Amino acid sequence: MDQYVEQLRAILRNLDISRDSLPYTQAFDDAHRQFQSETGEEISADEFWRRLSSAGKQGGLGGKKRRRGTPVPKLTSAEKLEVLRLFPDGIGNRDQIPYTRRFDDLHAQFRRRARRKLTKHEFWRAVSSLAKCSRKPKPLFDSAPLGGLPEELVRAINDLNPWWSGNAMRRTEPYRRWAFAECRKRLESGIAPVVAIRGTRQVGKTEIQLQLIDELLNLEQIPPRNILRVQFDDLPSIGAFQDPLLAVVRWYEDNVLKQSINAASNDGETIYLFFDELQNLFAWEAQLKFLVDGRAAKTMVTGSSALRIGRGQDSLAGRLSILELGSLRLREIAGIRGDAVFDPFQTNGAGDLWCSIRFWKDLQQHVSKNRRAILQAFRHFSDFGGYPIIHKATGLDRTDYADQIVSIVVERTLLRDLKAGQFGANRDIRVVEEVLRRVCRYAGQVVRPDAIQQQLDSVFQSGVSKNAVVDALRFLEDSLLLRRIPALEAALRKQSNPDKFCLCDHFLREAALQERVPLSPDELQSCPESILTIAGHIIESAIGYYLFIRPDGHTAFMDAGTR
């Protein structure tokens, strides 16, 4: 027993703040000096803290009422997860951490990873407050039972759900896209049994799923067995089953949950089902309808094909709440790159405010207030578009970025989705690729399909039907690479203009055409009129695509000469 325990307890009794709030404060330094002065014993700060903690845990201090001290710093969910990741085996005895080299290393790691400059005291308060959330995961089993499924399929599903085996999931990105909060709100509110996110490949749909799971496991303390995630685009042997989605869910109930989803729900538990690229399954919509009608689970699905997700929307009427996810917004580019972040001006669902003069005056003030940060984000957007993978990567040149976008966005879309749809069997990949190049060339412009047909005739030196061009345009739109903005209808008489092409991201245009057109004002000042005109079309394309996928209104265009 510490021979100075009474001196230590006397010090604690006279403190104005709680013991847990003491580390890395002036009050601690004063107490440390007082102890050394009274006892004549020279001890380090970490030893004094451990002895002080040991004396305090004996209880019975009484004395005057103590304040809690400084409050716990407000952390985002991503920052809380960064703290917990520093302790993969659990925080354990937290009193062994302060005033050690390990604490200093952990503090430095947090500041670097979270890009948040907490003081040592603030970091300690954060660690202390999250101690109850920190635990070493316990495996549900040594290896997942086969339960009637092929071994390679079970192994793949188990790899997609590492929390079942007590293993950590991969580190999720700290930055949350706008759709993260919206998806979580819809998932928890029960607005519909299924929440779906759709967008082109590589816009961050899977990342949002993983971020949600990360928070559910580590912050909400949802039991690992209550979460199932399946990624259907690369799952082996899945096509051998008549109803693969239902087969996987039944296997999960029997071998992981150890009871039906409804039985768990009746016991007060919440079950979460996450399905990635679900639309790749044959008859997925009928299986999902059967699943959500008969089981009380919160379900989230993602998809890269509007054609197949849209088809499911009809059969899942009233059961599906869809979020459209495009490329990064300017604020998100700043956040991912670690630049100065500015608050969003307006949330989704407020398009009716755009008719107000006050809205535009407030917007002008917002832009003036954040001008420097917005311009910096726009320069990055001008350089590389809005695909997250580009803004996270470092050390590559423009050609590498372009090749990567063509490979993972365009070629993968053609590989997966080319034969889908009513006319997919006869679809020619060469025609689709050439039509995409024309869409990129004329992004933000009005072009008739027969004009594209004439250009393709000269490329192939053979007849390409107008129907083939129309089908290719429809395929690109169904794949979410293209949005076609219709002409405005006025006085029940539609203008004669065809649709305007709006591309999902302007860097895709550069990658496909190997032609860079700057968009930032600084670069455009020295450009000829021909480049300025193209830049204007590209900006119109970006705005048109963004407006089209917003949930709060219909988007159309009016010709400049129309009155």
VOMAR-848791 format. One record per residue (C-alpha): residue in three letters; x negated, y negated, z. Coordinates in steps of 0.5 Angstrom, whole numbers, plus 500, padded with zeros to 3 digits. Example, Ala and Ser with C-alpha at 12.3 -4.5 7.8 and 13.67 -1.06 7.14 Angstrom:
REM VOMAR-848791
{'ALA',{475,509,516}}
{'SER',{473,502,514}}
//
This chain:
REM VOMAR-848791
{'MET',{500,500,500}}
{'ASP',{497,493,498}}
{'GLN',{495,490,505}}
{'TYR',{497,483,502}}
{'VAL',{504,485,501}}
{'GLU',{507,480,506}}
{'GLN',{503,474,503}}
{'LEU',{506,477,496}}
{'ARG',{513,477,499}}
{'ALA',{512,470,502}}
{'ILE',{510,467,495}}
{'LEU',{516,470,492}}
{'ARG',{521,468,497}}
{'ASN',{519,461,496}}
{'LEU',{519,461,488}}
{'ASP',{524,457,485}}
{'ILE',{525,462,479}}
{'SER',{526,469,478}}
{'ARG',{520,474,478}}
{'ASP',{522,476,471}}
{'SER',{521,469,469}}
{'LEU',{515,468,472}}
{'PRO',{509,470,467}}
{'TYR',{506,465,463}}
{'THR',{509,459,467}}
{'GLN',{506,454,471}}
{'ALA',{509,457,477}}
{'PHE',{505,463,476}}
{'ASP',{499,459,476}}
{'ASP',{500,456,482}}
{'ALA',{502,462,485}}
{'HIS',{496,466,483}}
{'ARG',{492,460,486}}
{'GLN',{495,460,492}}
{'PHE',{494,467,493}}
{'GLN',{487,467,492}}
{'SER',{486,461,497}}
{'GLU',{490,464,502}}
{'THR',{487,471,502}}
{'GLY',{480,469,499}}
{'GLU',{480,475,494}}
{'GLU',{479,473,487}}
{'ILE',{483,477,482}}
{'SER',{485,477,475}}
{'ALA',{492,474,472}}
{'ASP',{494,481,470}}
{'GLU',{492,485,477}}
{'PHE',{496,479,481}}
{'TRP',{502,480,476}}
{'ARG',{502,487,478}}
{'ARG',{501,487,485}}
{'LEU',{507,481,485}}
{'SER',{511,486,481}}
{'SER',{510,492,486}}
{'ALA',{512,487,492}}
{'GLY',{518,484,489}}
{'LYS',{521,491,487}}
{'GLN',{521,493,495}}
{'GLY',{527,488,495}}
{'GLY',{530,485,501}}
{'LEU',{527,478,500}}
{'GLY',{533,474,502}}
{'GLY',{531,467,502}}
{'LYS',{533,461,498}}
{'LYS',{537,462,492}}
{'ARG',{533,462,486}}
{'ARG',{534,460,479}}
{'ARG',{533,464,473}}
{'GLY',{528,460,470}}
{'THR',{527,458,463}}
{'PRO',{533,462,458}}
{'VAL',{531,467,454}}
{'PRO',{530,464,447}}
{'LYS',{535,465,441}}
{'LEU',{533,470,436}}
{'THR',{536,472,430}}
{'SER',{538,480,429}}
{'ALA',{532,480,425}}
{'GLU',{527,477,430}}
{'LYS',{530,482,435}}
{'LEU',{528,488,431}}
{'GLU',{521,485,430}}
{'VAL',{520,485,437}}
{'LEU',{523,492,438}}
{'ARG',{518,495,432}}
{'LEU',{512,493,436}}
{'PHE',{514,498,441}}
{'PRO',{516,505,437}}
{'ASP',{516,509,443}}
{'GLY',{520,504,447}}
{'ILE',{517,499,452}}
{'GLY',{517,503,458}}
{'ASN',{514,500,464}}
{'ARG',{514,492,462}}
{'ASP',{511,490,468}}
{'GLN',{504,493,465}}
{'ILE',{504,488,459}}
{'PRO',{503,481,461}}
{'TYR',{496,478,462}}
{'THR',{493,484,458}}
{'ARG',{490,484,451}}
{'ARG',{495,488,449}}
{'PHE',{500,483,450}}
{'ASP',{496,478,446}}
{'ASP',{496,483,440}}
{'LEU',{503,484,440}}
{'HIS',{505,476,441}}
{'ALA',{500,475,435}}
{'GLN',{503,481,431}}
{'PHE',{510,478,432}}
{'ARG',{508,471,430}}
{'ARG',{505,473,424}}
{'ARG',{511,478,422}}
{'ALA',{517,474,424}}
{'ARG',{514,467,422}}
{'ARG',{517,465,429}}
{'LYS',{512,461,433}}
{'LEU',{514,463,440}}
{'THR',{510,461,446}}
{'LYS',{507,467,450}}
{'HIS',{512,466,456}}
{'GLU',{518,466,450}}
{'PHE',{515,472,447}}
{'TRP',{515,475,454}}
{'ARG',{522,473,456}}
{'ALA',{524,476,449}}
{'VAL',{521,483,450}}
{'SER',{524,483,457}}
{'SER',{531,482,455}}
{'LEU',{530,487,450}}
{'ALA',{528,493,454}}
{'LYS',{534,496,455}}
{'CYS',{535,497,447}}
{'SER',{528,500,447}}
{'ARG',{528,507,447}}
{'LYS',{524,513,444}}
{'PRO',{529,516,439}}
{'LYS',{531,523,441}}
{'PRO',{531,528,435}}
{'LEU',{538,532,434}}
{'PHE',{535,538,431}}
{'ASP',{528,540,429}}
{'SER',{530,541,422}}
{'ALA',{537,540,419}}
{'PRO',{541,546,418}}
{'LEU',{543,548,411}}
{'GLY',{550,549,413}}
{'GLY',{552,552,406}}
{'LEU',{548,547,402}}
{'PRO',{542,548,398}}
{'GLU',{535,547,402}}
{'GLU',{532,542,397}}
{'LEU',{539,538,398}}
{'VAL',{539,538,405}}
{'ARG',{532,536,406}}
{'ALA',{533,530,401}}
{'ILE',{539,528,406}}
{'ASN',{535,529,412}}
{'ASP',{529,525,409}}
{'LEU',{535,519,408}}
{'ASN',{537,520,415}}
{'PRO',{530,520,419}}
{'TRP',{534,518,425}}
{'TRP',{537,524,426}}
{'SER',{530,527,427}}
{'GLY',{528,522,432}}
{'ASN',{523,519,427}}
{'ALA',{523,511,425}}
{'MET',{526,509,419}}
{'ARG',{522,504,414}}
{'ARG',{521,497,416}}
{'THR',{527,493,413}}
{'GLU',{526,486,410}}
{'PRO',{526,481,416}}
{'TYR',{530,476,411}}
{'ARG',{538,477,411}}
{'ARG',{541,475,404}}
{'TRP',{548,471,405}}
{'ALA',{551,478,403}}
{'PHE',{549,481,409}}
{'ALA',{553,477,414}}
{'GLU',{559,478,410}}
{'CYS',{558,485,409}}
{'ARG',{558,486,416}}
{'LYS',{564,482,418}}
{'ARG',{568,486,413}}
{'LEU',{566,492,415}}
{'GLU',{567,491,422}}
{'SER',{574,487,421}}
{'GLY',{577,493,417}}
{'ILE',{579,488,412}}
{'ALA',{579,495,408}}
{'PRO',{577,502,409}}
{'VAL',{571,501,404}}
{'VAL',{566,495,403}}
{'ALA',{563,495,396}}
{'ILE',{557,491,394}}
{'ARG',{555,491,386}}
{'GLY',{550,487,382}}
{'THR',{544,489,378}}
{'ARG',{539,493,380}}
{'GLN',{534,490,385}}
{'VAL',{538,485,387}}
{'GLY',{538,488,394}}
{'LYS',{544,492,395}}
{'THR',{540,498,398}}
{'GLU',{536,493,403}}
{'ILE',{543,490,406}}
{'GLN',{545,498,407}}
{'LEU',{538,499,411}}
{'GLN',{538,493,415}}
{'LEU',{545,494,417}}
{'ILE',{543,501,419}}
{'ASP',{537,498,423}}
{'GLU',{541,493,427}}
{'LEU',{547,499,428}}
{'LEU',{541,504,431}}
{'ASN',{537,499,435}}
{'LEU',{541,493,437}}
{'GLU',{548,496,437}}
{'GLN',{545,502,440}}
{'ILE',{550,507,435}}
{'PRO',{548,514,436}}
{'PRO',{544,517,431}}
{'ARG',{549,522,429}}
{'ASN',{554,517,428}}
{'ILE',{551,514,422}}
{'LEU',{550,518,415}}
{'ARG',{547,515,409}}
{'VAL',{547,518,402}}
{'GLN',{543,515,396}}
{'PHE',{546,519,390}}
{'ASP',{542,517,384}}
{'ASP',{536,521,385}}
{'LEU',{539,527,390}}
{'PRO',{537,534,387}}
{'SER',{543,539,386}}
{'ILE',{548,535,387}}
{'GLY',{552,536,381}}
{'ALA',{553,543,382}}
{'PHE',{559,542,387}}
{'GLN',{566,540,384}}
{'ASP',{567,535,389}}
{'PRO',{560,533,392}}
{'LEU',{562,527,396}}
{'LEU',{566,531,400}}
{'ALA',{562,537,400}}
{'VAL',{556,532,403}}
{'VAL',{561,529,408}}
{'ARG',{564,536,411}}
{'TRP',{557,539,412}}
{'TYR',{555,532,416}}
{'GLU',{561,534,420}}
{'ASP',{559,541,421}}
{'ASN',{552,540,422}}
{'VAL',{550,533,425}}
{'LEU',{556,530,428}}
{'LYS',{559,537,431}}
{'GLN',{566,535,430}}
{'SER',{570,532,425}}
{'ILE',{570,524,424}}
{'ASN',{577,524,426}}
{'ALA',{576,527,433}}
{'ALA',{570,523,434}}
{'SER',{574,517,433}}
{'ASN',{579,519,437}}
{'ASP',{574,520,443}}
{'GLY',{572,512,442}}
{'GLU',{566,513,437}}
{'THR',{565,509,431}}
{'ILE',{562,513,425}}
{'TYR',{559,509,419}}
{'LEU',{558,512,412}}
{'PHE',{553,509,407}}
{'PHE',{553,511,400}}
{'ASP',{548,508,395}}
{'GLU',{550,508,387}}
{'LEU',{556,512,389}}
{'GLN',{558,511,382}}
{'ASN',{553,516,379}}
{'LEU',{558,522,381}}
{'PHE',{563,525,377}}
{'ALA',{570,523,379}}
{'TRP',{567,519,385}}
{'GLU',{573,514,386}}
{'ALA',{578,520,387}}
{'GLN',{573,523,392}}
{'LEU',{572,517,396}}
{'LYS',{580,515,396}}
{'PHE',{581,522,399}}
{'LEU',{576,521,404}}
{'VAL',{578,514,407}}
{'ASP',{585,516,407}}
{'GLY',{584,522,411}}
{'ARG',{578,520,415}}
{'ALA',{577,514,420}}
{'ALA',{570,512,418}}
{'LYS',{567,505,416}}
{'THR',{565,506,409}}
{'MET',{560,502,405}}
{'VAL',{558,503,398}}
{'THR',{554,500,393}}
{'GLY',{553,500,385}}
{'SER',{550,497,379}}
{'SER',{555,499,374}}
{'ALA',{561,494,374}}
{'LEU',{564,499,369}}
{'ARG',{565,505,374}}
{'ILE',{566,501,380}}
{'GLY',{571,497,377}}
{'ARG',{574,503,374}}
{'GLY',{575,506,382}}
{'GLN',{578,499,384}}
{'ASP',{584,501,381}}
{'SER',{585,508,384}}
{'LEU',{583,505,390}}
{'ALA',{587,499,391}}
{'GLY',{588,496,398}}
{'ARG',{582,500,400}}
{'LEU',{576,497,397}}
{'SER',{573,490,398}}
{'ILE',{568,488,393}}
{'LEU',{562,483,394}}
{'GLU',{558,481,388}}
{'LEU',{551,480,389}}
{'GLY',{547,476,384}}
{'SER',{540,474,384}}
{'LEU',{537,470,390}}
{'ARG',{539,463,391}}
{'LEU',{534,457,392}}
{'ARG',{535,458,400}}
{'GLU',{534,465,400}}
{'ILE',{528,464,395}}
{'ALA',{525,459,401}}
{'GLY',{526,464,406}}
{'ILE',{523,470,403}}
{'ARG',{517,467,401}}
{'GLY',{516,464,408}}
{'ASP',{517,457,406}}
{'ALA',{521,451,409}}
{'VAL',{528,454,410}}
{'PHE',{534,449,409}}
{'ASP',{541,450,412}}
{'PRO',{546,452,406}}
{'PHE',{551,447,404}}
{'GLN',{557,451,404}}
{'THR',{560,458,405}}
{'ASN',{563,462,400}}
{'GLY',{571,462,399}}
{'ALA',{571,454,399}}
{'GLY',{572,453,392}}
{'ASP',{578,448,393}}
{'LEU',{573,443,396}}
{'TRP',{570,442,390}}
{'CYS',{575,437,387}}
{'SER',{574,433,393}}
{'ILE',{570,426,392}}
{'ARG',{568,427,399}}
{'PHE',{565,434,398}}
{'TRP',{560,431,392}}
{'LYS',{558,425,397}}
{'ASP',{556,430,402}}
{'LEU',{553,435,398}}
{'GLN',{548,429,395}}
{'GLN',{547,427,403}}
{'HIS',{545,434,404}}
{'VAL',{540,435,398}}
{'SER',{537,428,400}}
{'LYS',{536,431,407}}
{'ASN',{533,437,404}}
{'ARG',{530,435,398}}
{'ARG',{522,437,399}}
{'ALA',{524,444,401}}
{'ILE',{530,445,395}}
{'LEU',{525,442,390}}
{'GLN',{519,447,392}}
{'ALA',{524,453,392}}
{'PHE',{527,451,385}}
{'ARG',{520,451,382}}
{'HIS',{519,458,385}}
{'PHE',{526,459,381}}
{'SER',{523,456,375}}
{'ASP',{517,460,375}}
{'PHE',{520,467,377}}
{'GLY',{527,467,377}}
{'GLY',{531,470,383}}
{'TYR',{529,477,383}}
{'PRO',{527,479,390}}
{'ILE',{522,484,388}}
{'ILE',{518,478,385}}
{'HIS',{518,473,390}}
{'LYS',{515,479,395}}
{'ALA',{510,481,391}}
{'THR',{503,478,391}}
{'GLY',{497,478,386}}
{'LEU',{500,480,380}}
{'ASP',{500,476,373}}
{'ARG',{506,474,370}}
{'THR',{505,480,365}}
{'ASP',{506,485,370}}
{'TYR',{512,481,373}}
{'ALA',{515,481,367}}
{'ASP',{513,489,365}}
{'GLN',{516,491,372}}
{'ILE',{523,487,371}}
{'VAL',{524,490,364}}
{'SER',{522,497,367}}
{'ILE',{526,497,373}}
{'VAL',{532,493,371}}
{'VAL',{533,494,364}}
{'GLU',{530,501,362}}
{'ARG',{533,504,368}}
{'THR',{540,501,367}}
{'LEU',{540,504,360}}
{'LEU',{537,511,362}}
{'ARG',{543,511,368}}
{'ASP',{549,508,364}}
{'LEU',{548,508,357}}
{'LYS',{553,514,356}}
{'ALA',{558,512,360}}
{'GLY',{565,509,358}}
{'GLN',{570,510,353}}
{'PHE',{565,510,347}}
{'GLY',{558,512,351}}
{'ALA',{557,518,347}}
{'ASN',{556,514,340}}
{'ARG',{552,508,343}}
{'ASP',{546,507,340}}
{'ILE',{540,505,345}}
{'ARG',{537,501,339}}
{'VAL',{543,497,338}}
{'VAL',{544,495,345}}
{'GLU',{536,493,346}}
{'GLU',{537,489,340}}
{'VAL',{544,486,343}}
{'LEU',{540,484,349}}
{'ARG',{535,481,346}}
{'ARG',{540,476,342}}
{'VAL',{544,475,349}}
{'CYS',{537,473,352}}
{'ARG',{535,468,346}}
{'TYR',{542,465,346}}
{'ALA',{543,465,354}}
{'GLY',{548,459,356}}
{'GLN',{550,458,349}}
{'VAL',{556,460,345}}
{'VAL',{555,466,340}}
{'ARG',{560,470,335}}
{'PRO',{559,478,335}}
{'ASP',{559,477,328}}
{'ALA',{553,473,328}}
{'ILE',{549,478,332}}
{'GLN',{551,483,327}}
{'GLN',{548,480,321}}
{'GLN',{542,479,325}}
{'LEU',{542,486,327}}
{'ASP',{543,488,319}}
{'SER',{537,485,318}}
{'VAL',{533,488,323}}
{'PHE',{535,495,322}}
{'GLN',{536,494,314}}
{'SER',{542,498,315}}
{'GLY',{549,497,316}}
{'VAL',{551,496,324}}
{'SER',{558,495,325}}
{'LYS',{561,489,329}}
{'ASN',{565,494,333}}
{'ALA',{558,497,335}}
{'VAL',{556,490,337}}
{'VAL',{562,489,341}}
{'ASP',{561,495,345}}
{'ALA',{554,493,346}}
{'LEU',{556,487,349}}
{'ARG',{561,490,353}}
{'PHE',{556,495,356}}
{'LEU',{551,489,358}}
{'GLU',{557,486,362}}
{'ASP',{559,492,365}}
{'SER',{552,493,367}}
{'LEU',{552,486,370}}
{'LEU',{546,484,366}}
{'LEU',{551,479,362}}
{'ARG',{557,475,364}}
{'ARG',{561,472,358}}
{'ILE',{565,466,360}}
{'PRO',{571,464,357}}
{'ALA',{573,458,354}}
{'LEU',{578,454,358}}
{'GLU',{585,455,356}}
{'ALA',{589,448,356}}
{'ALA',{597,447,354}}
{'LEU',{597,454,353}}
{'ARG',{593,454,347}}
{'LYS',{586,457,347}}
{'GLN',{580,454,344}}
{'SER',{577,457,338}}
{'ASN',{571,458,341}}
{'PRO',{568,465,343}}
{'ASP',{565,467,350}}
{'LYS',{559,463,352}}
{'PHE',{553,468,354}}
{'CYS',{551,468,362}}
{'LEU',{545,472,363}}
{'CYS',{544,475,370}}
{'ASP',{537,472,371}}
{'HIS',{533,467,367}}
{'PHE',{526,471,368}}
{'LEU',{529,477,365}}
{'ARG',{530,473,358}}
{'GLU',{522,471,359}}
{'ALA',{521,479,360}}
{'ALA',{525,481,354}}
{'LEU',{523,475,349}}
{'GLN',{516,474,352}}
{'GLU',{517,467,352}}
{'ARG',{517,462,358}}
{'VAL',{521,456,358}}
{'PRO',{520,452,364}}
{'LEU',{526,449,368}}
{'SER',{523,444,374}}
{'PRO',{523,437,372}}
{'ASP',{516,436,373}}
{'GLU',{514,441,367}}
{'LEU',{520,439,363}}
{'GLN',{517,431,363}}
{'SER',{512,433,358}}
{'CYS',{516,438,354}}
{'PRO',{519,437,347}}
{'GLU',{526,436,345}}
{'SER',{527,443,343}}
{'ILE',{524,446,349}}
{'LEU',{529,441,353}}
{'THR',{535,444,349}}
{'ILE',{533,451,351}}
{'ALA',{532,449,358}}
{'GLY',{539,446,359}}
{'HIS',{542,452,356}}
{'ILE',{538,457,361}}
{'ILE',{540,452,367}}
{'GLU',{547,453,364}}
{'SER',{547,460,364}}
{'ALA',{544,461,371}}
{'ILE',{550,456,373}}
{'GLY',{555,460,369}}
{'TYR',{553,467,372}}
{'TYR',{553,464,379}}
{'LEU',{560,461,379}}
{'PHE',{563,467,375}}
{'ILE',{561,472,381}}
{'ARG',{564,467,386}}
{'PRO',{570,470,390}}
{'ASP',{574,463,390}}
{'GLY',{576,462,383}}
{'HIS',{576,463,376}}
{'THR',{570,460,371}}
{'ALA',{571,457,364}}
{'PHE',{568,452,360}}
{'MET',{570,447,356}}
{'ASP',{566,444,349}}
{'ALA',{563,437,350}}
{'GLY',{567,435,344}}
{'THR',{574,437,347}}
{'ARG',{579,432,350}}
//
